[in-house]
């Protein structure tokens, strides 16, 4: 039997930065667990390090090389701005529903009164990376612990309202009987859907049949393509 090869140091730093399992880390940066397995042999890719830097608040250079400061608090792809703040050529403005809380627990009724005027700046390269049209991008605030540690309480979650077709294992904002939540979704036979939380111990999964979907007013609101978790 061949001895197991030690993981590449950059993968060790990646998992240290996330504080998650390999599978949870992969989901958090929109990669497959197999990709991280491949990185154990050849090292984390530059694009993977950039996504991890945005998700976990660390330096991409530190992940790749171990050089420099672990945390990079000076650079952020997303910042709040007002009408007097100039916008760079590589940035767009997206609506930020900071006061509209989307549950990562049992759910909350979302009431939007008037038009949201708060905005965030998001780089065009980030939108291109995730294949999101700028007109479909929104930012929402999550609360609760059912999606911990992937989406923590108070996280800012970036969603694409133009992408509502379910891809198994991806995170979506859903409306379930008037309750708005972030959940993993999986397609089931005959038009059903499986609703899964990251915190499975406290929040058991739900399975809805096609009839349940109609009776319980279930719908997919948006695809969650990135998250900015608050530091502990």
Backbone as numpy.savetxt, mean C-alpha at the origin, in Angstrom:
# Nx Ny Nz CAx CAy CAz Cx Cy Cz
23.25 -33.24 0.47 22.40 -32.05 0.47 23.29 -30.80 0.47
22.99 -29.89 -0.44 23.77 -28.67 -0.53 23.45 -27.75 0.65
24.51 -27.11 1.21 24.24 -26.18 2.32 23.45 -24.98 1.82
22.56 -24.47 2.67 21.73 -23.32 2.30 22.60 -22.06 2.21
22.43 -21.34 1.11 23.21 -20.13 0.89 22.65 -19.00 1.75
23.53 -18.29 2.42 23.08 -17.17 3.26 22.47 -16.09 2.37
21.38 -15.46 2.82 20.76 -14.40 2.01 21.72 -13.25 1.74
21.59 -12.65 0.59 22.37 -11.47 0.26 22.14 -10.41 1.33
23.20 -9.67 1.68 23.11 -8.69 2.77 22.03 -7.65 2.53
21.78 -7.29 1.26 20.76 -6.28 0.96 19.37 -6.79 1.32
19.14 -8.10 1.19 17.84 -8.67 1.56 17.69 -8.66 3.08
18.76 -8.92 3.78 18.73 -8.85 5.24 18.35 -7.44 5.68
18.94 -6.43 5.02 18.62 -5.04 5.36 17.18 -4.69 4.98
16.72 -5.23 3.85 15.33 -4.99 3.42 14.35 -5.50 4.46
14.55 -6.72 4.94 13.65 -7.30 5.92 13.78 -6.60 7.26
14.98 -6.12 7.58 15.17 -5.34 8.80 14.37 -4.04 8.72
14.40 -3.40 7.53 13.70 -2.13 7.35 12.19 -2.31 7.45
11.68 -3.42 6.91 10.23 -3.63 6.91 9.73 -4.12 8.26
10.55 -4.94 8.94 10.09 -5.55 10.18 9.01 -6.58 9.95
8.90 -7.07 8.70 7.84 -8.00 8.32 8.43 -9.33 7.87
7.57 -10.30 7.65 8.01 -11.55 7.05 8.31 -11.31 5.57
8.94 -12.30 4.94 9.26 -12.16 3.52 7.98 -11.96 2.69
6.95 -12.72 3.00 5.70 -12.61 2.24 5.04 -11.26 2.45
5.02 -10.78 3.70 4.41 -9.49 4.00 5.20 -8.35 3.37
6.53 -8.47 3.38 7.37 -7.45 2.75 7.09 -7.39 1.26
6.98 -8.55 0.63 6.71 -8.60 -0.80 5.40 -7.89 -1.13
4.36 -8.14 -0.33 3.07 -7.50 -0.57 3.16 -6.00 -0.36
3.93 -5.58 0.65 4.03 -4.15 0.97 4.67 -3.36 -0.15
5.60 -3.99 -0.90 6.28 -3.28 -1.99 5.82 -3.77 -3.36
4.69 -4.48 -3.38 4.06 -4.91 -4.63 4.98 -5.82 -5.45
5.63 -6.75 -4.77 6.46 -7.76 -5.43 5.96 -9.14 -4.98
6.44 -10.18 -5.65 6.08 -11.53 -5.26 7.11 -12.08 -4.28
6.72 -12.99 -3.38 7.69 -13.61 -2.48 8.84 -14.28 -3.23
8.55 -14.81 -4.43 9.60 -15.44 -5.23 10.66 -14.44 -5.65
10.22 -13.19 -5.92 11.19 -12.16 -6.29 12.20 -11.94 -5.17
11.70 -11.88 -3.94 12.62 -11.69 -2.81 13.52 -12.90 -2.65
13.00 -14.10 -2.91 13.84 -15.30 -2.89 14.96 -15.18 -3.90
14.63 -14.67 -5.10 15.65 -14.47 -6.13 16.68 -13.43 -5.68
16.20 -12.39 -4.99 17.11 -11.34 -4.51 18.10 -11.89 -3.48
17.74 -12.96 -2.78 18.65 -13.54 -1.79 19.94 -14.01 -2.44
19.87 -14.32 -3.74 21.05 -14.81 -4.46 21.83 -13.65 -5.10
21.11 -12.68 -5.69 21.81 -11.65 -6.46 21.70 -10.25 -5.87
20.90 -10.08 -4.83 20.75 -8.77 -4.22 19.47 -8.08 -4.65
19.02 -7.14 -3.83 17.80 -6.38 -4.11 18.02 -5.51 -5.34
17.02 -5.47 -6.22 17.13 -4.61 -7.41 16.99 -3.14 -7.01
17.46 -2.25 -7.89 17.37 -0.82 -7.59 15.91 -0.39 -7.47
15.04 -0.88 -8.37 13.62 -0.50 -8.29 12.99 -1.02 -7.01
13.38 -2.23 -6.59 12.87 -2.78 -5.35 13.30 -1.96 -4.15
14.56 -1.50 -4.17 15.07 -0.67 -3.08 14.35 0.66 -3.01
14.02 1.24 -4.17 13.31 2.52 -4.20 11.90 2.37 -3.65
11.22 1.26 -3.99 9.88 1.04 -3.46 9.92 0.80 -1.96
10.94 0.06 -1.51 11.08 -0.18 -0.08 11.38 1.12 0.66
12.19 1.98 0.04 12.51 3.26 0.67 11.25 4.09 0.88
10.36 4.09 -0.14 9.12 4.86 -0.05 8.16 4.25 0.97
8.16 2.91 1.06 7.21 2.23 1.95 7.64 2.23 3.40
8.97 2.13 3.65 9.44 1.91 5.01 10.24 3.08 5.58
10.39 4.16 4.81 11.05 5.35 5.33 12.53 5.19 5.56
13.18 4.39 4.71 14.62 4.20 4.83 15.31 4.63 3.54
16.63 4.65 3.58 17.41 5.04 2.42 17.57 3.87 1.46
17.28 4.10 0.17 17.47 3.06 -0.83 18.94 2.67 -0.93
19.84 3.64 -0.81 21.27 3.36 -0.87 21.71 2.47 0.29
21.12 2.69 1.47 21.43 1.85 2.62 21.00 0.41 2.37
19.82 0.21 1.79 19.36 -1.14 1.49 20.31 -1.82 0.51
20.71 -1.10 -0.54 21.53 -1.69 -1.60 22.96 -1.97 -1.15
23.54 -1.03 -0.41 24.97 -1.13 -0.12 25.32 -1.16 1.37
24.39 -0.77 2.22 24.69 -0.67 3.64 25.46 0.59 4.00
25.67 1.47 3.01 26.44 2.69 3.22 25.49 3.85 3.52
25.90 4.71 4.44 25.12 5.90 4.77 24.11 5.63 5.87
23.28 6.66 6.11 22.27 6.57 7.16 21.16 5.61 6.75
20.66 4.86 7.74 19.55 3.94 7.45 18.30 4.70 7.08
17.93 5.69 7.90 16.70 6.44 7.65 17.02 7.68 6.84
16.15 7.95 5.87 16.33 9.12 5.02 15.15 10.04 5.25
15.32 10.99 6.15 14.23 11.89 6.50 14.23 13.18 5.70
15.18 13.31 4.78 15.31 14.56 4.04 14.60 14.55 2.70
14.30 13.36 2.20 13.70 13.26 0.87 12.40 12.49 0.98
11.36 13.00 0.37 10.07 12.32 0.36 9.42 12.50 -0.99
8.87 11.43 -1.53 8.20 11.53 -2.82 6.86 12.24 -2.70
6.31 12.25 -1.51 4.98 12.83 -1.32 5.05 13.87 -0.22
4.61 15.09 -0.51 4.58 16.14 0.49 3.28 16.92 0.35
2.82 17.45 1.47 1.62 18.27 1.43 2.00 19.65 0.91
1.09 20.29 0.18 1.40 21.59 -0.39 0.16 22.44 -0.40
0.31 23.75 -0.63 -0.84 24.61 -0.77 -0.75 25.34 -2.11
-1.72 26.22 -2.37 -1.79 26.85 -3.69 -0.61 27.77 -3.97
0.15 28.13 -2.94 1.29 29.01 -3.12 2.60 28.25 -3.34
2.55 26.93 -3.23 3.76 26.12 -3.39 3.94 25.76 -4.85
5.08 26.13 -5.46 5.29 25.78 -6.87 5.40 24.27 -7.05
4.90 23.78 -8.18 4.91 22.36 -8.48 6.01 22.08 -9.50
6.86 21.11 -9.20 7.92 20.73 -10.12 7.33 20.10 -11.38
8.15 20.05 -12.43 7.69 19.48 -13.69 7.35 18.00 -13.58
8.00 17.32 -12.63 7.76 15.89 -12.48 6.74 15.59 -11.38
5.92 16.57 -11.02 4.94 16.36 -9.96 3.53 16.67 -10.44
2.57 16.02 -9.79 1.16 16.32 -10.02 0.50 16.46 -8.65
-0.64 17.11 -8.60 -1.40 17.24 -7.37 -2.51 16.20 -7.37
-2.72 15.60 -6.20 -3.81 14.64 -6.06 -4.61 15.00 -4.81
-5.92 14.75 -4.82 -6.74 15.04 -3.63 -6.31 14.18 -2.44
-6.24 14.79 -1.27 -5.85 14.10 -0.04 -6.99 14.20 0.96
-7.72 13.11 1.14 -8.84 13.07 2.08 -8.32 12.69 3.46
-7.58 13.62 4.08 -6.93 13.35 5.36 -7.93 13.08 6.48
-9.05 13.79 6.45 -10.03 13.63 7.53 -11.02 12.50 7.26
-10.96 11.92 6.06 -11.84 10.80 5.73 -11.09 9.52 6.07
-11.49 8.85 7.13 -10.79 7.68 7.62 -11.35 6.41 7.01
-10.48 5.63 6.37 -10.88 4.34 5.81 -10.40 3.26 6.75
-11.32 2.46 7.24 -11.02 1.54 8.33 -10.09 0.41 7.93
-9.18 0.09 8.86 -8.42 -1.16 8.79 -8.87 -2.03 9.95
-10.13 -1.92 10.29 -10.71 -2.70 11.37 -12.10 -3.11 10.98
-13.06 -2.80 11.83 -14.43 -3.22 11.59 -15.15 -2.34 10.59
-14.58 -1.17 10.26 -15.19 -0.32 9.25 -15.71 0.98 9.82
-15.88 1.97 8.96 -16.45 3.24 9.39 -17.25 3.83 8.26
-18.30 4.56 8.59 -19.11 5.23 7.57 -18.40 6.49 7.14
-18.11 6.60 5.87 -17.41 7.75 5.34 -18.42 8.77 4.83
-18.34 10.00 5.34 -19.20 11.08 4.89 -18.32 12.20 4.36
-18.44 12.48 3.09 -17.66 13.54 2.46 -18.59 14.72 2.21
-18.35 15.83 2.90 -19.18 17.01 2.77 -18.41 18.07 1.99
-18.94 18.46 0.83 -18.26 19.46 0.02 -17.08 18.84 -0.73
-16.28 19.69 -1.31 -15.13 19.24 -2.09 -13.86 19.30 -1.25
-13.05 18.27 -1.36 -11.77 18.24 -0.63 -10.79 19.19 -1.30
-10.23 20.11 -0.54 -9.29 21.08 -1.10 -7.85 20.77 -0.72
-7.62 19.86 0.23 -6.25 19.51 0.61 -5.64 18.65 -0.48
-4.36 18.87 -0.75 -3.69 18.15 -1.82 -2.36 17.57 -1.34
-1.88 16.56 -2.07 -0.52 16.06 -1.93 0.15 16.16 -3.28
1.48 16.29 -3.24 2.25 16.24 -4.48 2.81 14.84 -4.64
2.64 14.29 -5.83 3.11 12.95 -6.12 3.90 12.99 -7.42
5.04 12.33 -7.45 5.88 12.38 -8.65 5.23 11.60 -9.80
5.39 12.12 -10.99 4.87 11.44 -12.18 5.54 10.09 -12.37
6.82 10.00 -11.99 7.54 8.72 -12.14 6.93 7.65 -11.24
6.46 8.04 -10.05 5.80 7.07 -9.17 4.51 6.58 -9.80
3.73 7.49 -10.37 2.49 7.09 -11.04 2.78 6.17 -12.22
3.82 6.50 -12.99 4.19 5.64 -14.12 4.62 4.26 -13.64
5.34 4.22 -12.53 5.81 2.96 -11.98 4.66 2.02 -11.67
3.56 2.58 -11.17 2.40 1.76 -10.80 1.32 1.76 -11.87
1.54 2.44 -12.98 0.56 2.46 -14.06 -0.72 3.17 -13.71
-0.61 4.29 -12.97 -1.79 5.01 -12.50 -1.93 6.33 -13.25
-3.12 6.61 -13.77 -3.42 7.90 -14.36 -3.57 8.93 -13.24
-3.02 10.12 -13.44 -3.04 11.13 -12.37 -4.46 11.49 -11.96
-5.40 11.46 -12.91 -6.79 11.82 -12.58 -7.48 10.75 -11.73
-6.88 9.56 -11.64 -7.47 8.47 -10.86 -6.80 8.29 -9.51
-5.81 9.12 -9.19 -5.03 8.94 -7.96 -5.61 9.77 -6.82
-5.79 9.15 -5.68 -6.27 9.81 -4.48 -5.46 9.32 -3.28
-5.44 10.12 -2.22 -4.79 9.71 -0.97 -5.83 9.67 0.13
-5.82 8.60 0.93 -6.78 8.41 2.01 -6.03 8.09 3.30
-6.65 8.36 4.42 -6.07 8.03 5.71 -6.69 6.75 6.25
-5.84 5.81 6.66 -6.32 4.54 7.22 -6.31 4.59 8.73
-7.21 3.85 9.35 -7.16 3.70 10.80 -7.55 2.27 11.17
-7.17 1.88 12.38 -7.45 0.53 12.82 -6.24 -0.37 12.62
-6.35 -1.64 13.05 -5.20 -2.52 13.03 -5.43 -3.84 12.29
-6.49 -3.95 11.52 -6.73 -5.23 10.85 -5.75 -5.48 9.71
-5.12 -4.40 9.16 -4.15 -4.58 8.08 -2.72 -4.39 8.55
-2.53 -4.26 9.88 -1.19 -4.19 10.45 -0.48 -5.54 10.24
0.81 -5.57 9.86 1.73 -4.43 9.78 1.90 -3.85 8.38
1.06 -4.24 7.43 1.21 -3.72 6.07 0.70 -2.29 5.99
-0.50 -2.05 6.55 -1.05 -0.69 6.65 -1.33 -0.43 8.12
-0.59 0.51 8.70 -0.74 0.80 10.12 -1.76 1.91 10.36
-2.19 2.02 11.59 -3.11 3.08 11.97 -2.51 4.45 11.65
-3.26 5.29 10.95 -2.80 6.62 10.60 -2.02 6.70 9.31
-1.87 5.59 8.60 -1.12 5.58 7.35 -1.84 6.37 6.26
-1.07 6.94 5.36 -1.62 7.55 4.15 -1.53 6.51 3.04
-2.67 6.18 2.46 -2.72 5.14 1.43 -3.09 5.78 0.10
-2.32 5.45 -0.93 -2.54 6.01 -2.26 -3.30 5.00 -3.10
-4.42 5.44 -3.68 -5.31 4.52 -4.37 -5.57 4.97 -5.81
-5.93 4.00 -6.63 -6.26 4.21 -8.04 -7.73 3.85 -8.21
-8.58 4.87 -8.39 -10.02 4.61 -8.51 -10.39 4.06 -9.88
-9.42 4.05 -10.81 -9.68 3.52 -12.14 -9.43 2.02 -12.24
-8.96 1.42 -11.14 -8.62 -0.01 -11.16 -9.44 -0.72 -10.09
-10.54 -1.33 -10.50 -11.43 -1.99 -9.55 -11.62 -3.47 -9.83
-11.02 -3.98 -10.92 -11.09 -5.42 -11.19 -10.13 -6.14 -10.25
-10.61 -7.17 -9.59 -9.83 -7.83 -8.55 -8.70 -8.66 -9.14
-7.49 -8.41 -8.66 -6.33 -9.27 -8.90 -6.02 -9.95 -7.57
-6.02 -11.25 -7.54 -5.89 -11.99 -6.28 -4.67 -11.54 -5.48
-4.90 -11.29 -4.18 -3.81 -10.96 -3.28 -3.43 -9.50 -3.22
-4.11 -8.64 -3.97 -3.84 -7.21 -3.93 -4.77 -6.54 -2.91
-4.38 -5.35 -2.48 -5.16 -4.62 -1.48 -6.06 -3.60 -2.17
-7.30 -3.55 -1.72 -8.28 -2.62 -2.30 -9.02 -1.88 -1.20
-9.48 -0.67 -1.53 -10.46 0.01 -0.71 -11.82 -0.50 -1.15
-12.61 -0.97 -0.19 -13.92 -1.54 -0.53 -15.01 -0.84 0.27
-16.22 -0.90 -0.26 -17.41 -0.45 0.46 -18.23 -1.70 0.72
-18.38 -2.04 1.99 -19.12 -3.24 2.37 -20.28 -2.83 3.26
-21.44 -2.67 2.65 -22.62 -2.28 3.41 -22.51 -0.90 4.03
-21.83 0.02 3.34 -21.66 1.37 3.87 -20.41 1.55 4.71
-19.66 0.46 4.97 -18.41 0.52 5.71 -17.25 0.49 4.73
-16.33 1.44 4.87 -15.19 1.53 3.96 -13.96 0.94 4.63
-13.29 0.01 3.95 -12.17 -0.72 4.53 -11.08 -0.93 3.49
-9.85 -1.18 3.97 -8.77 -1.69 3.13 -8.64 -3.18 3.43
-8.63 -4.01 2.37 -8.53 -5.46 2.56 -7.84 -6.11 1.35
-7.22 -7.27 1.62 -6.80 -8.13 0.52 -8.06 -8.77 -0.07
-8.10 -8.87 -1.40 -9.25 -9.52 -2.05 -8.78 -10.68 -2.93
-9.64 -11.70 -2.99 -9.40 -12.85 -3.85 -10.73 -13.22 -4.52
-10.65 -13.55 -5.80 -11.85 -13.97 -6.51 -12.22 -15.39 -6.12
-13.53 -15.65 -6.06 -14.04 -16.97 -5.74 -14.92 -17.47 -6.90
-15.15 -18.79 -6.98 -15.99 -19.31 -8.05 -17.39 -18.70 -8.04
-17.97 -18.60 -9.21 -19.35 -18.14 -9.41 -19.56 -16.70 -8.93
-18.52 -15.88 -9.08 -18.68 -14.46 -8.81 -18.53 -14.06 -7.37
-18.04 -14.95 -6.51 -17.85 -14.62 -5.11 -16.54 -13.89 -4.87
-16.32 -13.49 -3.62 -15.09 -12.78 -3.27 -14.67 -13.19 -1.85
-13.37 -13.30 -1.66 -12.78 -13.61 -0.35 -12.11 -12.35 0.17
-12.44 -11.94 1.40 -11.95 -10.70 2.00 -11.02 -11.07 3.16
-9.75 -10.66 3.07 -8.73 -11.12 4.01 -8.02 -9.93 4.65
-7.79 -10.02 5.95 -7.02 -9.02 6.68 -5.58 -9.50 6.86
-4.64 -8.55 7.00 -3.25 -8.92 7.29 -3.15 -9.45 8.72
-3.94 -8.87 9.63 -3.98 -9.29 11.02 -5.04 -10.38 11.15
-4.67 -11.58 10.70 -5.65 -12.66 10.61 -6.07 -13.20 11.98
-5.21 -13.06 12.98 -5.53 -13.61 14.29 -6.74 -12.92 14.91
-6.85 -11.60 14.70 -7.95 -10.85 15.30 -9.10 -10.60 14.34
-8.83 -10.71 13.04 -9.87 -10.41 12.05 -9.98 -11.56 11.05
-10.89 -12.50 11.30 -11.03 -13.65 10.40 -11.52 -13.23 9.03
-11.14 -14.01 8.03 -11.54 -13.68 6.67 -13.04 -13.88 6.47
-13.55 -13.20 5.45 -14.96 -13.31 5.09 -15.05 -13.80 3.65
-16.05 -14.60 3.37 -16.31 -15.06 2.00 -17.73 -14.68 1.63
-17.87 -13.94 0.54 -19.18 -13.51 0.05 -19.49 -14.23 -1.26
-20.68 -14.76 -1.37 -21.15 -15.30 -2.64 -21.62 -14.15 -3.52
-21.89 -14.45 -4.77 -22.42 -13.42 -5.67 -23.72 -12.83 -5.11
-24.53 -13.67 -4.48 -25.78 -13.19 -3.88 -25.48 -12.29 -2.68
-24.49 -12.68 -1.87 -24.10 -11.86 -0.73 -23.63 -10.48 -1.18
-22.88 -10.46 -2.28 -22.36 -9.19 -2.79 -23.49 -8.22 -3.10
-24.54 -8.74 -3.67 -25.70 -7.91 -3.98 -26.45 -7.52 -2.70
-26.71 -8.50 -1.83 -27.50 -8.24 -0.63 -26.80 -7.32 0.35
-25.46 -7.40 0.42 -24.69 -6.63 1.41 -24.06 -5.38 0.83
-24.46 -5.01 -0.38 -23.97 -3.78 -1.02 -22.44 -3.70 -1.01
-21.82 -4.76 -1.50 -20.36 -4.80 -1.58 -19.89 -4.26 -2.93
-18.85 -3.44 -2.92 -18.23 -3.02 -4.18 -16.78 -2.64 -3.93
-15.98 -2.76 -4.97 -14.57 -2.35 -4.92 -14.50 -0.87 -5.31
-13.90 -0.07 -4.45 -13.81 1.38 -4.68 -12.55 1.74 -5.43
-11.41 1.15 -5.03 -10.13 1.54 -5.62 -9.06 0.52 -5.27
-8.02 0.51 -6.08 -6.84 -0.32 -5.84 -5.82 0.47 -5.05
-5.31 -0.10 -3.96 -4.29 0.57 -3.15 -2.92 0.24 -3.72
-2.23 1.26 -4.27 -0.96 0.97 -4.94 0.27 1.34 -4.12
0.10 2.09 -3.05 1.26 2.42 -2.20 0.76 2.91 -0.86
1.64 2.87 0.13 1.28 3.31 1.48 2.46 3.99 2.12
2.18 5.02 2.88 3.20 5.70 3.68 2.82 5.53 5.14
3.48 4.56 5.79 3.16 4.26 7.17 3.86 5.23 8.12
3.18 5.62 9.20 3.84 6.47 10.19 4.91 5.69 10.93
5.98 6.37 11.31 7.02 5.72 12.09 6.50 5.49 13.50
6.92 4.36 14.14 6.44 4.07 15.50 6.98 5.08 16.51
